Amino acid sequence: MPSQGSGDSKGQLLSVPKRRHDSLVFCEVLANSGAAAAFAVDEFFHADIRNPHTRRAYRQAVGRFLSFVQSDVQTLAMITPAHVGRYFDQLDVSSTTKKLHLSALRHFFDRMVNRHVIVLNPALTVRGERTSSSEGKTIEIPPTEVRKLIKSIDVSHLVGLRDRLVIALLAFTAARVGAIVKLRIADLRIHATQPTLQLHEKRGKVRSIPIRYELVEFINAYLVRLSGTDPGHALLRTAIGKTKRLTTSAMTAADVRCMLKRRLADAELPNHYSPHSFRVYVATGVMWPSLVFLWRDSWFRAILRHISEPTMCREFRWR
């Protein structure tokens, strides 16, 4: 087996991944806290937290806090609740972001306590800010603007067909953008009697929903022009610059947001809409005539994938 300093990484049993070369792992406070702290950090971010979005948010929060306290302390054991309190006093962010940072620090120091790096959790006694909201912040996109947006897309090339399909999926299925970008070609069930779409929602939930005939037409037009229709391939793929051609890589939620902003600008529509605005459009626009009969129905909650009625009422601002 090659030595530890050898450049040949194929023979090493445990190669050091690139993710270790960041400010959090090589933070002076963590380096002075010993091997147990390094082990606990890796365990917390890469074993405890399985959601990549949560992992990124918690990593940023913990890294920002350690950067704040490293001028006053040398090890994690020297951090006190006063350090955490002063950190939040100078943190110039919204109340919701402060709650996220406090949650990240509490979970992080809990792991440090469990691995005997520190004795007590310094963030446990720090009180967070209270927030309350009776209305959702998502801006609804009106049905007229949805139709204008779809009609404004040039579908003479493959990228235009893809963009039209993405917006139609958001508008006709009420699915989250995270479920849309996970779609594979195998998730399409285009039958003559009842075409369905299999969505992979957050927390590992899978559901099949019926789709309307307009969406079936958009799907068929896109698949006819798409090269490489293996069932395991991603349905929505990234574009190769301005060549009007697609790669084999799946789009991300950020790609969908950027695409939507560009299409809104091309259609001369307001740019404050987001992919989540289409869920509000489905709830308050398309289903509003039947809302009186459906708002307590479990079927309606299943369509939007909300479990509790207060969550739906707050997000979709039902009057």
Secondary structure as UniProt FT lines:
FT   TURN            4..5
FT   TURN            10..11
FT   HELIX           18..20
FT   TURN            23..26
FT   HELIX           28..31
FT   TURN            32..33
FT   HELIX           35..43
FT   HELIX           44..48
FT   HELIX           52..69
FT   TURN            70..72
FT   HELIX           76..78
FT   HELIX           81..90
FT   HELIX           95..114
FT   TURN            115..116
FT   TURN            122..123
FT   HELIX           143..151
FT   HELIX           158..173
FT   HELIX           177..180
FT   TURN            181..182
FT   HELIX           185..187
FT   STRAND          188..189
FT   STRAND          196..200
FT   HELIX           202..204
FT   STRAND          206..210
FT   HELIX           213..225
FT   TURN            231..232
FT   STRAND          237..239
FT   TURN            241..242
FT   STRAND          246..250
FT   HELIX           253..266
FT   TURN            267..268
FT   TURN            271..272
FT   TURN            275..276
FT   HELIX           277..280
FT   HELIX           281..286
FT   HELIX           288..290
FT   HELIX           291..294
FT   TURN            295..296
FT   HELIX           298..304
FT   HELIX           309..316
//
